[in-house]
Each structure stands twice: as C-alpha cells, then as structure tokens.
Amino acid sequence: EGPRPGVEQLVADLRRGCLAAAAARLHNTLQPAAEVVSLDVVRLREAFAELSAAGHLMSGSGSCYFGLCRNLGEARRLAGRLASRRLGSVFVTSVACGGTAA
C-alpha cells in the first residue's frame, strides 16, 4: 500500500520550504472527535493557533500535537511559550528532507 492521496504533495511542499502550502494540506479526520472527548486537544489547537504556528495538527489518534514553524528560532520561541502554559511536554525537532534538515 502506497502513501495516502496528498501525502506526496505535502512532502514536496515541505522539501521546497512552502510551509503555507504544506499547512493547508494537514488533515486528521480523528481530530474533531478527539476534541469532543478531550479538552486538552482543544486547548492545544487554540494555543498553536494563537501563537501563529505556520500549521498545526493532532497526530494520528492523539498521541501528540505538532506545529510547523518557519525556522528553528521560531520553533524555540513557540516551544517556550507552550511550555509556560503547562499544556504537556514540549519538544523542538526537525525533519530530514532529501538528506538535509528542514
């Protein structure tokens, strides 16, 4: 089984550094249901939106919530602000695209 529709374009957007386009492709059909049963998911969505992440979404069935940032400095600032809100553990990471960090 290959990647789901849209995943290849999402990866291409990320490789090109087109975060707005990548953010527009983020989708999780489970998130609305998760928000009904967990106010934590709602709080995270609201916090990421308020802090102006380029994009954000609950992963899978809710094991984590992630945000896309324009650069490492922005990621560190956003992480600090999220940590100060005590919404859970916060980590700054990067992804490897074509052998380079993005």
N, C-alpha and C positions, 0 to 999 in steps of 0.2 A: 504494500500500500504506500503510495506516494504522499507528499505533503498535501494538506488541505488547500482548497482554492484560496488564492490571495496570499498565501504564505511566501511563495517565491517572490512576489512583487514587494511584500513587506521587507524581506531580506535585501532585495535590490535597493529599496529606498534607504535602508539603514547603511548599506555599503556606500551609497552615494552621499550620505550625510543629510538626507532630506527628512529631517525629523517631523516636520509638519505632515508630510505625505504618509510617513510611517505611522504617526499617531492617528491619522484618520482611518487607518486600516485595523487598528486594535479593536478586538471584539471578543466578548466572552458571554455566551448565552446563559451561563450559570450565574453571572453576577447579579441580575435583578432578583432572582430567587434567594441568593445569599444575603442580599440587603434586607429582605423581609425577615429573615431569621436571625440576622446578626447586625446589631447596630455598629459593631466595630468596623464592618466593611463600609457602612455608610460614612462613618467618621473618617476613615482613610480616604475614601473618594473625595469627600469635601475638603479635607486638608490638602491633598495633592492639587485639587483644582484651585484652591485659594492661594497656594504657593506657586502657581503658574508653571508646573511641570509641563514640558513640551507634549507629553502624553502620559497616561497612567491607566492601569487596569489591574483587576484581581487576576491572579494566575490560576488556571485550572479550576479546581473546586474550592479554592480559597486558602491554600497553604501559605500564600504570601500575596503581597500587593506591591507592584513595582511602578516606577516612574522613569520616563525618558528625559534626560537632561541634555542641554546643548553642549556642555563641556564639563570637565572634571571639577572646576571651581564651582559651577552651578550645582553640581551633584553634591559636593561637600556642604555648601550653604543650605541646600534643601534638606539634606540629612540632619544637619544640626538643628534646623527649625522643627523637623518632625520629631527628633529625639526629645526636644524640650517640651513637646506636647504629651509625651509619655503614652504614645499610641502602640507601643511594642518595640521590638528590636529593629534597628535601622542599620543597613549596610550600604556602603558605596562600592559598586562593582563596575566592570566594563565588559564589553563583549569583543570577541575576536572576529573580525570580518576579513576574510582573504589573507590571513596571516598578519594583520595589523590590528592594533587595539583601536576600537571606535567608541 
